Amino acid sequence: MEQIPLVTLTTDFGTADGYVGTMKGVILGITPDARLVDISHEIAPQNVRQAAYVLYTACPFFPPHTVHLVVVDPGVGSARRPIALRTPAGYFVGPDNGVFSYVMAREPVEALVELRNPCYRLAEVSHTFHGRDVFAPAAAHLAAGVPIAALGPPVLDPVTFSPPRLEIALDGVTGEVLHADHFGNVITSIGKLVWSGDELSLEPAFQEAGGGGRVRFEASEATIVVAGREITGVHHTYAEVGHGKVLALVGSEGHLEIAVREGSAARKLGLRPGDAVVLRLR
């Protein structure tokens, strides 16, 4: 069966302006049979780490020939490089500013290039809209089957930020807040957590993270310390506590999550990305 060219888009452009539509027009002008999927255009402006997390959660659910186009690019027009990479989970196109850090921490990089070949850009490249002029054409050509090596020379030193904090000890695990979603649920770096009956095992989600082996513990006996508050037990669902109560549970991505039933943990606890989270096991 012939593969349908597939491109996803993740940006901080919002939907009030024509930027996203313009990029889609460029892609379809090059690869008319491409299927385009919006992951999110509501990334907070210039929030590269948020984009990295959203991409990390979404890309495993797409076919491996997918091209993931990401434009969260506060350094547009500067010396930052435009890049493309290939992993077993798909192709990725965007700025070399760390936005692919979480993907690269989980997936082996098979190829990584700078988008320097003018044949795979628009004829005129602006200083302020590389999403249209550089990234969208590159993504379209990759989706059409152009080899990644044709786009430009190899990159050996991509910009990445450190893997999320995940320190494993005999008596507990220390992590950090990664992301707060639309509902105010707070996702942490403590993952991946896997249920087995009433027990949980921790299998570090990022290749470089962690400080020890796997950890196994009784979910009901764990204590989570965050924002000066202690939360007892790790739950399966939000409904296991009363309305407005703070709880910890394993989210859909397998990470420890701090939530408030039918409320916002981010707002109630004042949590922000980078804040420490401790999982005590004894």
N, C-alpha and C positions, 0 to 999 in steps of 0.2 A: 504494500500500500504506500502510495507516494505521501511524503510528509508535507503538511501545509505550513508555509512559513509563519512563524509565530513570534510576535514582539510584544513585550510588556512595557508599560511606561510608569515610572515613579518620579514625581517631581514635587517641588514646593510652589508651583505656579498657581494653584487654585483653579477655579473654573470661571471666574468673572471675565477674564481676558481671553484673547485668542491664541495664546502661546501653545497650549496643548494641541489644539486643532491644527495649527500651522505645522507642528512637528509631524502629526499624523498625515497631513497632506504631502509632506516631503517623503515620508516612508512609502506611501501608496503610489507616489509618482515614480518611485524606483522599483518597487516590488508590489505591483497592483493586486496580487492575490494574497498578500499578507493578512493574517488575522491579528488584530490589535486588541490588547487587553489592558485596561487601566487597573493598576494595583492601588495607587493612591496619588492624588494631586493635592492632598491636604497636609503634607509634611510642613511643619512650622518653618517659616522662612529661614534659610541658611542653616537649618539644623541637620548637619551631616550625620550625626550619631543616630538620630531618630530614623533617618532614611536607611541607614545601615541595618538597624534592627528590623524595620518593616520588610526590607528586602530579604533578610535572613529568614524571617518566618514564612514568607510567601513562596520563594523560589523552589523549595523542594516539591511543591505540588504541581509543577509544570513539567511537560516533557523535556527530556535532556537536550533537544535541539533548539529550545527556546532562546531567544535573544532578549536579555533584560536591559532595558535602556533606563538609566537613572540620571536625572538632571537636578541636582541640588548643588549649586555651583557658586558659592560666594566669591571664588577666586577667578571667575570668568574674565578673560582678557589679560590675565597676568601670566607669569611664567609657569604656572601649573600645567601639567601635561594632560592632554586628552588620551584616554587609554581604552583598550579592549582586552578581555581575558577569556580564556576557555577553561572550564572545569567539567568534571563528569555531570554536574547539575545543570550545565547550560553555559551560554555566552553572556558576558556582561560588558556594557559600554557606558562610559561616563567619565567624569573628571577624576584625576589622580589626587584625591584629597582625603582618602581614608574611607570613602563611602562603601567600599567593598571589603573592609577589614573583617567583618564577621563572617562573610562568605568565605574569604580566604583562610580564616582560622579553622573552618570546618571542612572545606573542600580542597583537595590537592589542585594546584594550578598547573595546567598542562601547557599553556602558552599565554604570554602577556606582551602586548605590543603598544607602542605609541601610535596614535592616529596621525601619521604624517604624510601619507600618500595623497596628493591633491586629486587623484582620480576618484577618490571615494569621499570627497567633500562637495559642497556646493561651489559653484564657480567664484562667488564672492562670499567671503567670510567676514562677518561683522565682529566687532570687539565685544559685544554684549549679549549675543544670542547664539552661543555655540551649540545649544540644544537643537536648533534648527539647521545650522550651517555645517556642523561637524559631527555631532553625535547621532542625529537621526539618519543622515546618509550612511554612516558606518553601520548602524544597526540594520538598516534596510539591505545593504549589500551582504552582510553576514547572513541574514535570514534567507537571502536568495542563493546562498551557497558559495560566496566568495571566500577563499581560505583566509583565515585570520592573519597569516603571515604576509599577505598581500597588502594589508592596511598600513604597515610601517615596521620600523625596526623593533627588536626586542627591548623590553624594559626589565632591568635586573634589580631595581631598587624602588618598588612602588611605595607610596606613602601609606602607612597603616597606623592606626592607634592601637595601644596595647590591648590584648584580650581582656574581657571583663574580669574583674576580681573574683577569684574563686580559690579560697585557701582551705584545705581540708586537713583537719587534725583528728585525733582520737575522740575528743569530746565535742566536736562540732565543726561547723562549716561557716566561713565568713564570705559573704558576697556583697553585691551592690545592686542598687536600683538601676535597671536598664531602661525602662520605658513605662509611661503611664498611657493607657489606651483611652479611647473616646469616652468610656464609662468611668474613668478614674481608677480602674484596676491597675495595680502597680506590679509590673513584671520584674523579677530579679534575675541575677546571673546564676542563682543556685539551681542548676539543672544539668542534665536532664534527669527528672525523677520518674521512676517507673514503679507502678503499683504491683504488688504480689500479695493478694489478700489484704490484710491490714498493715502490711509492711511496705516500706519504700526503699528503693535502692537508688543511689546517686551515681550516674554515669556522666562524667564531665562532658559538656556539650561542645566545648571548643578544644581543638587539638593542643594548644599551648597552655591552656588554663589548668588550674588544679595544683595541688601540692602533695597528693597522695593517691592511693588507689580508690576503688569503689567503696562506698559506705552503705550499710544496710541498717535500718532502724524502724522501730514501731512508730507509726504516724501519730498515734494518740499521745505518746510520751514525749514528743519533741516540743521544744519551746522556741519561739521566734522572737528575737529582740530587734525592734526597729523604732526609731524616733522616740526612744525612752520608754517604750511600751513593751510589755511581754504578752505574747499571744500563745495560748496553749493549744497544741495539736495542729495537725495538717489534715484538712478536710477534702472530701471528694467533690462536693458541690456547694454552691452559695446557700442553698435552701436548708443546709444542716444547722444554720444559726438563725436567730431571730432577726426581724427587720431592724436595720440600722446598726447591727453588730459588726465589729471588726473580726475578720477571720483570715487564716492562711489556708491556701489550697494549692493543688497542682493544676496549673492552667492548661489550655489546649495544646500549647507548645512543649509541655513537659517541664516547665520552669516553675519554681516556687512563686506564688502570686499572693500579694496582700490586697484584700478587698474589703469593702463594706457592703453588706447585703442591701441592694437597691439604693446604694449611695456611692460616694466617691472617696476611696481611700487616699488618693493623692491630695484631695482638698482637706479631708478631715485630719490627716496626719502630717500634712505639709511636706510630703516626700517629693524629692527631685532626683533625676538621674545622677548617679554617683554616690548617693547616700548609702551608708553601710547597713547591711542586714546580716544578722547572726542567727544561725540555726543551731541551737543547743541540743545535743543528743543525750545528755545525762546530767 
